[in-house]
Amino acid sequence: MSSYLLLLPSLTITLFTVFLEIQRSSSAPQSPIVMSLKTQTVPHGLVALPKPSSGKLWFHHNVTLTVSLTVGTPPQSVTMVLDTGSELSWLHCKKNPKINSIFDPHLSSSYNPTPCTSPVCTTRTRDFPIPASCDPKKLCHATISYADGTSIEGNLAGETFSMSGSGQPGIIFGCMDSGFSSNANEDSKTTGLMGMNRGSLSFVTQMGFPKFSYCISGRDASGVLLFGEATFKWLGPLKYTPLVKMKTPLPYFDRVAYTVRLLGMRVGQKPLQVPKEIFAPDHTGAGQTMVDSGTQFTFLLGSVYTALRNEFVAQTKGVLSLLENQNFVFEGAMDLCFRVRGSSIPAVPAVTMVFEGAEMSVSGERLLYRVRDEVYCFTFGNSDLLGIEAYVIGHHHQQNVWMEFDLVNWRVGFAETRCELASGRLGL
């Protein structure tokens, strides 16, 4: 879920559930934390494309990557969406008939509300898309807004977050008591969200992890989520691309996102014929490239998407049949769909994203996503339809790729692997 201006909801149709198997002390973690990642497909279909006069397209936030742990004293079980595109972790703290899972601060002796005069409120919230404020009780108030216009708000507080019986006190989070996030169905199944970007109040920063990694399997298979430093002989060498550092605040640049340098793209062996400068952020910061596990598919600025769409259609002419009804889109922004008969996808050229120091190639099932019988949609979308000015690399294109986020050396590394085998090797 990207925090680019407004938080970008996940555009996904696969449900991820994470179960924690943790051995660590109550101080900053020293040993790696290994988790099992299990996927579950949620059926979804196509939606009609409204006329331009009806405004921007709505899209859905209906897939989650969740972590199960306990919060408070005595501990309360919670399920949190793991999101590398967000900073503030938060929990639902008010009972609502549409929400089954909440955290009740009144039942916890370790719950500690944050006053609005605290440096946590006045200084450490500087990277929030919407600045923190002071409520009538002089407590720090936070609001999280989503790109579809919905929002959730409440107070910042410190609390003990426990995993496998070992607690870490004083973790700052949002205790949200009004509004809703962008999907009521997700809200009904989860207690909140765990922010994992590079911000000072993100969960990974507060817990002191030097790096974290994940490996996402395809549908109906287990994957891996790992916190901390670990080296595996069975994993090939990772290719690294540096994170972009931006010291000067710019209105359209998210300084705490995992931003990398996208240099170009290819369809098969043919580079896209677009100006190289279109891949770099402009003077306002618009056009950054973010690696976001909270978004399923990958979204490109309109001009690059159009060039990619046209080249892919040209190279697959006679191999793929365009969907007869051109007025349908998938998930609000995927407007290139095909009719594929039979049980397998025909051979099509791969799409390669070229980064500084590394490349990521997308092919086969990662390139064409089955949305209903005989209908497959191209897994690159137009970010203009979402109302954002950024490139967002979603987790669907990271399937069967070991992804490492190195917070010490400011880089992202990746290597192709079979994630279900990685899960087995780690004993999950």
Secondary structure as a PSIPRED ss2 file (coil, helix, strand):
# PSIPRED VFORMAT (PSIPRED V4.0)

   1 M C   1.000  0.000  0.000
   2 S E   0.000  0.000  1.000
   3 S C   1.000  0.000  0.000
   4 Y C   1.000  0.000  0.000
   5 L C   1.000  0.000  0.000
   6 L C   1.000  0.000  0.000
   7 L E   0.000  0.000  1.000
   8 L E   0.000  0.000  1.000
   9 P C   1.000  0.000  0.000
  10 S C   1.000  0.000  0.000
  11 L C   1.000  0.000  0.000
  12 T C   1.000  0.000  0.000
  13 I C   1.000  0.000  0.000
  14 T E   0.000  0.000  1.000
  15 L E   0.000  0.000  1.000
  16 F E   0.000  0.000  1.000
  17 T E   0.000  0.000  1.000
  18 V E   0.000  0.000  1.000
  19 F E   0.000  0.000  1.000
  20 L E   0.000  0.000  1.000
  21 E E   0.000  0.000  1.000
  22 I C   1.000  0.000  0.000
  23 Q C   1.000  0.000  0.000
  24 R C   1.000  0.000  0.000
  25 S C   1.000  0.000  0.000
  26 S C   1.000  0.000  0.000
  27 S C   1.000  0.000  0.000
  28 A C   1.000  0.000  0.000
  29 P C   1.000  0.000  0.000
  30 Q C   1.000  0.000  0.000
  31 S C   1.000  0.000  0.000
  32 P C   1.000  0.000  0.000
  33 I E   0.000  0.000  1.000
  34 V E   0.000  0.000  1.000
  35 M E   0.000  0.000  1.000
  36 S E   0.000  0.000  1.000
  37 L E   0.000  0.000  1.000
  38 K E   0.000  0.000  1.000
  39 T E   0.000  0.000  1.000
  40 Q E   0.000  0.000  1.000
  41 T E   0.000  0.000  1.000
  42 V C   1.000  0.000  0.000
  43 P C   1.000  0.000  0.000
  44 H C   1.000  0.000  0.000
  45 G C   1.000  0.000  0.000
  46 L C   1.000  0.000  0.000
  47 V E   0.000  0.000  1.000
  48 A E   0.000  0.000  1.000
  49 L C   1.000  0.000  0.000
  50 P C   1.000  0.000  0.000
  51 K C   1.000  0.000  0.000
  52 P H   0.000  1.000  0.000
  53 S H   0.000  1.000  0.000
  54 S H   0.000  1.000  0.000
  55 G C   1.000  0.000  0.000
  56 K C   1.000  0.000  0.000
  57 L C   1.000  0.000  0.000
  58 W C   1.000  0.000  0.000
  59 F C   1.000  0.000  0.000
  60 H C   1.000  0.000  0.000
  61 H C   1.000  0.000  0.000
  62 N C   1.000  0.000  0.000
  63 V C   1.000  0.000  0.000
  64 T C   1.000  0.000  0.000
  65 L E   0.000  0.000  1.000
  66 T E   0.000  0.000  1.000
  67 V E   0.000  0.000  1.000
  68 S E   0.000  0.000  1.000
  69 L E   0.000  0.000  1.000
  70 T E   0.000  0.000  1.000
  71 V E   0.000  0.000  1.000
  72 G C   1.000  0.000  0.000
  73 T C   1.000  0.000  0.000
  74 P C   1.000  0.000  0.000
  75 P C   1.000  0.000  0.000
  76 Q E   0.000  0.000  1.000
  77 S E   0.000  0.000  1.000
  78 V E   0.000  0.000  1.000
  79 T E   0.000  0.000  1.000
  80 M E   0.000  0.000  1.000
  81 V E   0.000  0.000  1.000
  82 L E   0.000  0.000  1.000
  83 D E   0.000  0.000  1.000
  84 T C   1.000  0.000  0.000
  85 G C   1.000  0.000  0.000
  86 S C   1.000  0.000  0.000
  87 E C   1.000  0.000  0.000
  88 L C   1.000  0.000  0.000
  89 S C   1.000  0.000  0.000
  90 W E   0.000  0.000  1.000
  91 L E   0.000  0.000  1.000
  92 H E   0.000  0.000  1.000
  93 C C   1.000  0.000  0.000
  94 K C   1.000  0.000  0.000
  95 K C   1.000  0.000  0.000
  96 N E   0.000  0.000  1.000
  97 P C   1.000  0.000  0.000
  98 K C   1.000  0.000  0.000
  99 I E   0.000  0.000  1.000
 100 N C   1.000  0.000  0.000
 101 S C   1.000  0.000  0.000
 102 I C   1.000  0.000  0.000
 103 F C   1.000  0.000  0.000
 104 D C   1.000  0.000  0.000
 105 P H   0.000  1.000  0.000
 106 H H   0.000  1.000  0.000
 107 L H   0.000  1.000  0.000
 108 S C   1.000  0.000  0.000
 109 S C   1.000  0.000  0.000
 110 S C   1.000  0.000  0.000
 111 Y C   1.000  0.000  0.000
 112 N E   0.000  0.000  1.000
 113 P E   0.000  0.000  1.000
 114 T C   1.000  0.000  0.000
 115 P E   0.000  0.000  1.000
 116 C C   1.000  0.000  0.000
 117 T C   1.000  0.000  0.000
 118 S C   1.000  0.000  0.000
 119 P H   0.000  1.000  0.000
 120 V H   0.000  1.000  0.000
 121 C H   0.000  1.000  0.000
 122 T H   0.000  1.000  0.000
 123 T C   1.000  0.000  0.000
 124 R C   1.000  0.000  0.000
 125 T C   1.000  0.000  0.000
 126 R C   1.000  0.000  0.000
 127 D C   1.000  0.000  0.000
 128 F C   1.000  0.000  0.000
 129 P C   1.000  0.000  0.000
 130 I C   1.000  0.000  0.000
 131 P C   1.000  0.000  0.000
 132 A C   1.000  0.000  0.000
 133 S E   0.000  0.000  1.000
 134 C E   0.000  0.000  1.000
 135 D C   1.000  0.000  0.000
 136 P C   1.000  0.000  0.000
 137 K C   1.000  0.000  0.000
 138 K C   1.000  0.000  0.000
 139 L E   0.000  0.000  1.000
 140 C E   0.000  0.000  1.000
 141 H E   0.000  0.000  1.000
 142 A E   0.000  0.000  1.000
 143 T E   0.000  0.000  1.000
 144 I E   0.000  0.000  1.000
 145 S E   0.000  0.000  1.000
 146 Y E   0.000  0.000  1.000
 147 A C   1.000  0.000  0.000
 148 D C   1.000  0.000  0.000
 149 G C   1.000  0.000  0.000
 150 T C   1.000  0.000  0.000
 151 S E   0.000  0.000  1.000
 152 I E   0.000  0.000  1.000
 153 E E   0.000  0.000  1.000
 154 G E   0.000  0.000  1.000
 155 N E   0.000  0.000  1.000
 156 L E   0.000  0.000  1.000
 157 A E   0.000  0.000  1.000
 158 G E   0.000  0.000  1.000
 159 E E   0.000  0.000  1.000
 160 T E   0.000  0.000  1.000
 161 F E   0.000  0.000  1.000
 162 S E   0.000  0.000  1.000
 163 M E   0.000  0.000  1.000
 164 S C   1.000  0.000  0.000
 165 G C   1.000  0.000  0.000
 166 S E   0.000  0.000  1.000
 167 G E   0.000  0.000  1.000
 168 Q E   0.000  0.000  1.000
 169 P E   0.000  0.000  1.000
 170 G E   0.000  0.000  1.000
 171 I E   0.000  0.000  1.000
 172 I E   0.000  0.000  1.000
 173 F E   0.000  0.000  1.000
 174 G E   0.000  0.000  1.000
 175 C E   0.000  0.000  1.000
 176 M E   0.000  0.000  1.000
 177 D E   0.000  0.000  1.000
 178 S E   0.000  0.000  1.000
 179 G E   0.000  0.000  1.000
 180 F C   1.000  0.000  0.000
 181 S C   1.000  0.000  0.000
 182 S C   1.000  0.000  0.000
 183 N C   1.000  0.000  0.000
 184 A H   0.000  1.000  0.000
 185 N H   0.000  1.000  0.000
 186 E H   0.000  1.000  0.000
 187 D H   0.000  1.000  0.000
 188 S C   1.000  0.000  0.000
 189 K C   1.000  0.000  0.000
 190 T C   1.000  0.000  0.000
 191 T C   1.000  0.000  0.000
 192 G E   0.000  0.000  1.000
 193 L E   0.000  0.000  1.000
 194 M E   0.000  0.000  1.000
 195 G E   0.000  0.000  1.000
 196 M C   1.000  0.000  0.000
 197 N C   1.000  0.000  0.000
 198 R C   1.000  0.000  0.000
 199 G C   1.000  0.000  0.000
 200 S C   1.000  0.000  0.000
 201 L C   1.000  0.000  0.000
 202 S C   1.000  0.000  0.000
 203 F H   0.000  1.000  0.000
 204 V H   0.000  1.000  0.000
 205 T H   0.000  1.000  0.000
 206 Q H   0.000  1.000  0.000
 207 M H   0.000  1.000  0.000
 208 G C   1.000  0.000  0.000
 209 F C   1.000  0.000  0.000
 210 P C   1.000  0.000  0.000
 211 K E   0.000  0.000  1.000
 212 F E   0.000  0.000  1.000
 213 S E   0.000  0.000  1.000
 214 Y E   0.000  0.000  1.000
 215 C E   0.000  0.000  1.000
 216 I E   0.000  0.000  1.000
 217 S C   1.000  0.000  0.000
 218 G C   1.000  0.000  0.000
 219 R C   1.000  0.000  0.000
 220 D C   1.000  0.000  0.000
 221 A C   1.000  0.000  0.000
 222 S E   0.000  0.000  1.000
 223 G E   0.000  0.000  1.000
 224 V E   0.000  0.000  1.000
 225 L E   0.000  0.000  1.000
 226 L E   0.000  0.000  1.000
 227 F E   0.000  0.000  1.000
 228 G C   1.000  0.000  0.000
 229 E C   1.000  0.000  0.000
 230 A C   1.000  0.000  0.000
 231 T C   1.000  0.000  0.000
 232 F C   1.000  0.000  0.000
 233 K C   1.000  0.000  0.000
 234 W C   1.000  0.000  0.000
 235 L C   1.000  0.000  0.000
 236 G C   1.000  0.000  0.000
 237 P C   1.000  0.000  0.000
 238 L C   1.000  0.000  0.000
 239 K E   0.000  0.000  1.000
 240 Y E   0.000  0.000  1.000
 241 T E   0.000  0.000  1.000
 242 P E   0.000  0.000  1.000
 243 L C   1.000  0.000  0.000
 244 V C   1.000  0.000  0.000
 245 K C   1.000  0.000  0.000
 246 M C   1.000  0.000  0.000
 247 K C   1.000  0.000  0.000
 248 T C   1.000  0.000  0.000
 249 P C   1.000  0.000  0.000
 250 L C   1.000  0.000  0.000
 251 P C   1.000  0.000  0.000
 252 Y C   1.000  0.000  0.000
 253 F C   1.000  0.000  0.000
 254 D C   1.000  0.000  0.000
 255 R C   1.000  0.000  0.000
 256 V C   1.000  0.000  0.000
 257 A C   1.000  0.000  0.000
 258 Y C   1.000  0.000  0.000
 259 T E   0.000  0.000  1.000
 260 V E   0.000  0.000  1.000
 261 R C   1.000  0.000  0.000
 262 L E   0.000  0.000  1.000
 263 L E   0.000  0.000  1.000
 264 G E   0.000  0.000  1.000
 265 M E   0.000  0.000  1.000
 266 R E   0.000  0.000  1.000
 267 V E   0.000  0.000  1.000
 268 G C   1.000  0.000  0.000
 269 Q C   1.000  0.000  0.000
 270 K E   0.000  0.000  1.000
 271 P E   0.000  0.000  1.000
 272 L C   1.000  0.000  0.000
 273 Q C   1.000  0.000  0.000
 274 V C   1.000  0.000  0.000
 275 P C   1.000  0.000  0.000
 276 K H   0.000  1.000  0.000
 277 E H   0.000  1.000  0.000
 278 I H   0.000  1.000  0.000
 279 F H   0.000  1.000  0.000
 280 A C   1.000  0.000  0.000
 281 P C   1.000  0.000  0.000
 282 D C   1.000  0.000  0.000
 283 H C   1.000  0.000  0.000
 284 T C   1.000  0.000  0.000
 285 G C   1.000  0.000  0.000
 286 A C   1.000  0.000  0.000
 287 G C   1.000  0.000  0.000
 288 Q E   0.000  0.000  1.000
 289 T E   0.000  0.000  1.000
 290 M E   0.000  0.000  1.000
 291 V E   0.000  0.000  1.000
 292 D C   1.000  0.000  0.000
 293 S C   1.000  0.000  0.000
 294 G C   1.000  0.000  0.000
 295 T C   1.000  0.000  0.000
 296 Q C   1.000  0.000  0.000
 297 F C   1.000  0.000  0.000
 298 T E   0.000  0.000  1.000
 299 F E   0.000  0.000  1.000
 300 L E   0.000  0.000  1.000
 301 L C   1.000  0.000  0.000
 302 G H   0.000  1.000  0.000
 303 S H   0.000  1.000  0.000
 304 V H   0.000  1.000  0.000
 305 Y H   0.000  1.000  0.000
 306 T H   0.000  1.000  0.000
 307 A H   0.000  1.000  0.000
 308 L H   0.000  1.000  0.000
 309 R H   0.000  1.000  0.000
 310 N H   0.000  1.000  0.000
 311 E H   0.000  1.000  0.000
 312 F H   0.000  1.000  0.000
 313 V H   0.000  1.000  0.000
 314 A H   0.000  1.000  0.000
 315 Q H   0.000  1.000  0.000
 316 T C   1.000  0.000  0.000
 317 K E   0.000  0.000  1.000
 318 G C   1.000  0.000  0.000
 319 V C   1.000  0.000  0.000
 320 L E   0.000  0.000  1.000
 321 S E   0.000  0.000  1.000
 322 L E   0.000  0.000  1.000
 323 L C   1.000  0.000  0.000
 324 E C   1.000  0.000  0.000
 325 N C   1.000  0.000  0.000
 326 Q C   1.000  0.000  0.000
 327 N C   1.000  0.000  0.000
 328 F E   0.000  0.000  1.000
 329 V E   0.000  0.000  1.000
 330 F E   0.000  0.000  1.000
 331 E C   1.000  0.000  0.000
 332 G C   1.000  0.000  0.000
 333 A C   1.000  0.000  0.000
 334 M E   0.000  0.000  1.000
 335 D C   1.000  0.000  0.000
 336 L C   1.000  0.000  0.000
 337 C E   0.000  0.000  1.000
 338 F E   0.000  0.000  1.000
 339 R E   0.000  0.000  1.000
 340 V C   1.000  0.000  0.000
 341 R C   1.000  0.000  0.000
 342 G C   1.000  0.000  0.000
 343 S C   1.000  0.000  0.000
 344 S C   1.000  0.000  0.000
 345 I C   1.000  0.000  0.000
 346 P C   1.000  0.000  0.000
 347 A C   1.000  0.000  0.000
 348 V C   1.000  0.000  0.000
 349 P C   1.000  0.000  0.000
 350 A C   1.000  0.000  0.000
 351 V E   0.000  0.000  1.000
 352 T E   0.000  0.000  1.000
 353 M E   0.000  0.000  1.000
 354 V E   0.000  0.000  1.000
 355 F E   0.000  0.000  1.000
 356 E C   1.000  0.000  0.000
 357 G C   1.000  0.000  0.000
 358 A E   0.000  0.000  1.000
 359 E E   0.000  0.000  1.000
 360 M E   0.000  0.000  1.000
 361 S E   0.000  0.000  1.000
 362 V E   0.000  0.000  1.000
 363 S C   1.000  0.000  0.000
 364 G H   0.000  1.000  0.000
 365 E H   0.000  1.000  0.000
 366 R H   0.000  1.000  0.000
 367 L C   1.000  0.000  0.000
 368 L E   0.000  0.000  1.000
 369 Y E   0.000  0.000  1.000
 370 R E   0.000  0.000  1.000
 371 V E   0.000  0.000  1.000
 372 R E   0.000  0.000  1.000
 373 D C   1.000  0.000  0.000
 374 E C   1.000  0.000  0.000
 375 V E   0.000  0.000  1.000
 376 Y E   0.000  0.000  1.000
 377 C E   0.000  0.000  1.000
 378 F E   0.000  0.000  1.000
 379 T C   1.000  0.000  0.000
 380 F E   0.000  0.000  1.000
 381 G E   0.000  0.000  1.000
 382 N E   0.000  0.000  1.000
 383 S H   0.000  1.000  0.000
 384 D H   0.000  1.000  0.000
 385 L H   0.000  1.000  0.000
 386 L H   0.000  1.000  0.000
 387 G C   1.000  0.000  0.000
 388 I C   1.000  0.000  0.000
 389 E C   1.000  0.000  0.000
 390 A E   0.000  0.000  1.000
 391 Y E   0.000  0.000  1.000
 392 V E   0.000  0.000  1.000
 393 I E   0.000  0.000  1.000
 394 G C   1.000  0.000  0.000
 395 H H   0.000  1.000  0.000
 396 H H   0.000  1.000  0.000
 397 H H   0.000  1.000  0.000
 398 Q H   0.000  1.000  0.000
 399 Q E   0.000  0.000  1.000
 400 N C   1.000  0.000  0.000
 401 V E   0.000  0.000  1.000
 402 W E   0.000  0.000  1.000
 403 M E   0.000  0.000  1.000
 404 E E   0.000  0.000  1.000
 405 F E   0.000  0.000  1.000
 406 D E   0.000  0.000  1.000
 407 L C   1.000  0.000  0.000
 408 V C   1.000  0.000  0.000
 409 N C   1.000  0.000  0.000
 410 W C   1.000  0.000  0.000
 411 R E   0.000  0.000  1.000
 412 V E   0.000  0.000  1.000
 413 G E   0.000  0.000  1.000
 414 F E   0.000  0.000  1.000
 415 A E   0.000  0.000  1.000
 416 E E   0.000  0.000  1.000
 417 T C   1.000  0.000  0.000
 418 R C   1.000  0.000  0.000
 419 C H   0.000  1.000  0.000
 420 E H   0.000  1.000  0.000
 421 L H   0.000  1.000  0.000
 422 A H   0.000  1.000  0.000
 423 S H   0.000  1.000  0.000
 424 G H   0.000  1.000  0.000
 425 R H   0.000  1.000  0.000
 426 L C   1.000  0.000  0.000
 427 G C   1.000  0.000  0.000
 428 L C   1.000  0.000  0.000
